[in-house]
């Protein structure tokens, strides 16, 4: 089962990216992991550039190919001014018209040790609107006792919660009918 991980942060030393890296070391058997690196290269969404029959920009075509090929997604995003980072929302806007996505399972992770509730709620609403299957096992409430640094190790309790959430994602992927 193929999982695509997306960090909503463009920062080079993002705690969200560090959390995704930590998750990649806890994968259930049979799960493969790819982290999407092209968020900063996506052009601003313009519906005129996404009309039937017109080719989309190459960066958008690449994103769509990756999310379609994935059996499930993991998204970890920071909160900026009580909302999602514009770059992540932009990527999701480019995906709204993909007919292959409804029902695809998505696990949300919160890399904040103290908050992020507004962004998590906004992200969840956007994903539900896109008809994606948002996992109840998502770790949207802060579950890390401290901010995770690049290359940092998870504390045992956080690692256990993350491993369990990844197992729930694997189970959701297995339950999803073949497309």
C-alpha atoms as one frame of an Amber mdcrd trajectory, in Angstrom:
protein
   0.000   0.000   0.000   1.392   3.360  -1.110   1.150   6.415   1.139   1.894
   9.980   0.100   3.006  12.301   2.912   2.517  16.047   2.596   3.937  18.663
   4.929   1.995  21.908   4.892   5.131  23.811   5.829   7.722  25.141   3.403
  10.309  25.636   6.155  13.506  23.675   5.679  13.559  22.690   9.377   9.860
  22.219   9.818   8.575  20.288  12.811   5.826  18.992  10.509   8.420  17.537
   8.153  10.286  16.103  11.151   7.071  14.414  12.292   6.530  12.931   8.823
  10.113  11.667   8.826   9.508  10.069  12.225   6.293   8.487  10.932   8.175
   7.030   7.975  10.291   5.046  10.436   7.180   3.484  12.036   5.399   2.108
   8.976   3.277  -1.009   9.256   4.323  -4.027   7.190   3.474  -3.625   3.521
   3.239   0.166   3.581   5.530   2.271   1.387   6.053   5.990   1.933   6.760
   8.892  -0.366   7.046  12.493   0.830   5.805  15.111  -1.619   8.449  17.797
  -2.140   6.798  20.061  -4.737   4.514  22.279  -2.656   6.552  25.451  -3.287
   6.639  24.866  -7.055   2.877  24.791  -7.568   1.482  27.829  -9.394  -1.341
  29.787  -7.801  -4.622  28.014  -8.427  -6.678  29.568 -11.193  -9.821  27.747
 -12.368  -9.177  29.068 -15.888  -6.017  26.933 -15.939  -7.975  23.819 -14.993
 -10.641  23.610 -17.656 -11.558  20.408 -19.480  -9.213  19.586 -22.291  -6.475
  22.020 -21.312  -3.236  20.613 -19.927  -2.484  21.729 -16.396   0.955  23.121
 -15.466   3.601  20.354 -15.106   3.935  20.784 -11.331   0.172  20.286 -10.984
   0.214  17.232 -13.254   2.989  15.760 -11.072   1.030  16.408  -7.853  -2.120
  14.864  -9.300  -0.262  11.788 -10.528   1.245  11.259  -7.073  -1.999  11.662
  -5.117  -3.905   9.453  -7.543  -1.235   6.727  -7.367  -1.243   6.793  -3.559
  -3.621   4.520  -1.682  -3.773   6.998   1.199  -2.282  10.256   2.410  -0.730
  11.610   5.580  -0.791  15.388   6.037   0.995  17.326   8.755   0.457  21.071
   8.683   1.274  24.076  10.821  -1.185  26.780  11.721  -0.601  30.329  10.499
  -2.882  33.096  11.817  -5.511  30.515  12.852  -5.569  28.913   9.397  -3.849
  26.667   6.904  -0.704  27.804   5.148  -1.638  29.203   1.741   0.697  26.783
  -0.047  -1.153  23.739   1.306  -4.589  25.202   0.556  -3.357  26.017  -2.957
  -2.316  22.386  -3.484  -5.701  21.150  -2.284  -7.483  23.594  -4.606  -5.617
  22.038  -7.554  -6.896  18.610  -6.449 -10.588  19.423  -6.018 -11.483  18.414
  -9.578  -9.742  14.996  -9.478 -12.469  12.368  -9.817 -10.177   9.600  -8.507
  -9.900  11.024  -4.993 -13.283  10.578  -3.255 -13.076   7.980  -0.514  -9.288
   7.941  -0.351  -8.211   7.699   3.326  -6.301  10.606   4.869  -4.525  10.680
   8.220  -3.890  14.108   9.740  -1.005  14.755  12.117  -0.429  17.767  14.331
   3.226  18.569  14.994   2.382  21.284  17.500   3.006  20.577  21.144   0.486
  23.226  22.150  -2.198  24.034  19.568  -3.052  24.144  15.900  -6.746  23.447
  16.391  -7.959  26.113  13.957  -5.785  24.841  11.091  -6.684  21.221  11.825
 -10.405  22.045  11.748 -10.028  24.003   8.515  -8.002  21.237   6.887 -10.513
  18.596   7.982 -13.384  20.629   6.533 -11.586  21.066   3.208 -10.807  17.354
   2.962 -14.384  16.373   3.803 -15.635  18.800   1.158 -13.346  17.004  -1.317
 -15.074  13.713  -0.289 -11.894  12.226   1.129 -12.145   9.754   4.010 -10.733
  11.560   7.020  -9.602   9.059   9.631 -11.021   9.399  13.115  -7.657   8.108
  14.307  -5.996  11.316  13.089  -3.742  12.965  15.646  -5.145  16.476  15.302
  -4.938  17.375  18.976  -1.423  18.032  20.265   0.107  14.668  21.172   3.793
  15.576  21.267   5.108  16.617  24.680   7.609  18.953  22.981   8.298  20.313
  19.515  10.004  17.705  17.364  13.282  18.799  15.834  14.732  17.574  12.551
  16.209  14.122  13.160  14.686  14.062  16.642  13.332  10.944  18.253   9.747
  10.603  19.376   9.083   9.929  23.026   7.654   6.406  23.564   4.062   7.524
  24.186   4.005   9.716  21.079   5.623   6.969  18.989   2.977   4.491  20.140
   0.145   6.891  19.225   1.704   7.556  15.833   2.245   3.840  15.135  -1.393
   3.148  16.061  -2.581   5.939  13.746  -0.516   4.503  10.878  -2.011   1.059
  11.553  -5.472   2.652  11.342  -4.513   4.173   7.982  -3.336   0.762   6.753
  -6.621  -0.797   7.860  -8.628   1.926   6.071  -6.634   1.356   2.889  -7.263
  -2.392   3.076 -11.018  -1.814   3.574 -11.311   0.533   0.600 -12.747  -1.128
  -2.495 -10.343  -1.419  -5.425 -10.676   1.418  -7.855
